[in-house]
C-alpha cells in the first residue's frame, strides 16, 4: 500500500538531512525504537517494539538512509515472530520561508503475518500519527542538540 503526506520541521534542510543520517538522533526520533546501531555509512540495525490490541512484538532488522537527487530514501525491513514490516520511503526536503523544512514523503508499505491483519484496516491513521510524531520529535531533538551520554 502507498502512503503520502507532508510535515514541517522547524530546522533548516542541511540540519534535517544531517539529523536523519545520525543514528543517535534517530534513536531519539523514531517512536518505539529500542535499539539502533550503525553498521556502515548508510546502514543501521534497528530493534522496534510494537503493540496493537493484544498483539505485542519486537521487530529486528535493517534501516538504510541514502541521499538521492530528490532528497532522502529510507528503507526499513524488520521481522518478528508475528510478522514483518517493510517500508520504502522517499522524502523530498523543501525550504520554508520561516527557515524550516517541509518534508514531503511517499511510502510503500508491506506488512506480513499477524501484524498485517492487526493493523491493515487502520494503517492510514497509524501512518499519519507516526509521521506527526517523527517530525515533532525531529524538531525537538535538533533543537536540543546532541544527546548527553
GIPE-V983808 format. One record per residue. N is the residue number from 1. RES is the residue in three letters. PHI is phi as a letter, one per 20 degrees, with the letter a starting at -180 (none if undefined). NEAR is the number of other ideal C-beta (glycine too) atoms within 10 Angstrom. Layout:
[[N	RES	PHI	NEAR] [N	RES	PHI	NEAR]]
This chain:
[[1	UNK	none	11] [2	UNK	d	8] [3	UNK	c	18] [4	UNK	b	11] [5	UNK	a	15] [6	UNK	b	13] [7	UNK	b	19] [8	UNK	d	15] [9	UNK	c	23] [10	UNK	e	18] [11	UNK	b	19] [12	UNK	f	16] [13	UNK	g	18] [14	UNK	f	10] [15	UNK	f	17] [16	UNK	f	24] [17	UNK	f	17] [18	UNK	f	13] [19	UNK	f	19] [20	UNK	f	22] [21	UNK	d	17] [22	UNK	e	19] [23	UNK	g	16] [24	UNK	f	14] [25	UNK	f	21] [26	UNK	g	23] [27	UNK	g	17] [28	UNK	e	17] [29	UNK	e	22] [30	UNK	e	19] [31	UNK	f	12] [32	UNK	m	13] [33	UNK	e	15] [34	UNK	e	13] [35	UNK	b	13] [36	UNK	b	20] [37	UNK	b	11] [38	UNK	f	15] [39	UNK	c	10] [40	UNK	r	9] [41	UNK	f	9] [42	UNK	d	14] [43	UNK	d	16] [44	UNK	c	21] [45	UNK	f	16] [46	UNK	c	22] [47	UNK	c	16] [48	UNK	c	21] [49	UNK	d	14] [50	UNK	c	20] [51	UNK	b	11] [52	UNK	b	13] [53	UNK	m	7] [54	UNK	e	7] [55	UNK	e	16] [56	UNK	c	11] [57	UNK	b	19] [58	UNK	d	16] [59	UNK	d	22] [60	UNK	c	13] [61	UNK	r	18] [62	UNK	c	14] [63	UNK	d	22] [64	UNK	d	15] [65	UNK	c	21] [66	UNK	c	12] [67	UNK	f	12] [68	UNK	c	10] [69	UNK	f	4] [70	UNK	e	11] [71	UNK	r	18] [72	UNK	c	19] [73	UNK	c	15] [74	UNK	d	17] [75	UNK	c	18] [76	UNK	c	21] [77	UNK	c	16] [78	UNK	c	22] [79	UNK	c	16] [80	UNK	b	21] [81	UNK	g	9] [82	UNK	e	18] [83	UNK	q	20] [84	UNK	b	16] [85	UNK	c	21] [86	UNK	c	15] [87	UNK	c	17] [88	UNK	d	16] [89	UNK	d	17] [90	UNK	d	17] [91	UNK	c	21] [92	UNK	d	14] [93	UNK	d	18] [94	UNK	c	13] [95	UNK	f	11] [96	UNK	d	13] [97	UNK	f	5] [98	UNK	f	8] [99	UNK	n	11] [100	UNK	e	18] [101	UNK	c	24] [102	UNK	e	16] [103	UNK	d	23] [104	UNK	d	15] [105	UNK	c	20] [106	UNK	c	13] [107	UNK	c	19] [108	UNK	d	13] [109	UNK	d	18] [110	UNK	c	12] [111	UNK	c	18] [112	UNK	c	13] [113	UNK	m	16] [114	UNK	f	16] [115	UNK	g	21] [116	UNK	f	16] [117	UNK	f	13] [118	UNK	f	19] [119	UNK	c	19] [120	UNK	g	12] [121	UNK	f	9] [122	UNK	d	11] [123	UNK	f	15] [124	UNK	f	11] [125	UNK	f	10] [126	UNK	f	16] [127	UNK	f	19] [128	UNK	f	13] [129	UNK	f	12] [130	UNK	f	16] [131	UNK	f	19] [132	UNK	f	12] [133	UNK	f	15] [134	UNK	f	19] [135	UNK	f	22] [136	UNK	f	15] [137	UNK	f	17] [138	UNK	f	25] [139	UNK	g	20] [140	UNK	f	12] [141	UNK	f	20] [142	UNK	f	22] [143	UNK	f	10] [144	UNK	f	11] [145	UNK	n	8] [146	UNK	f	9] [147	UNK	f	11] [148	UNK	e	5] [149	UNK	d	4]]
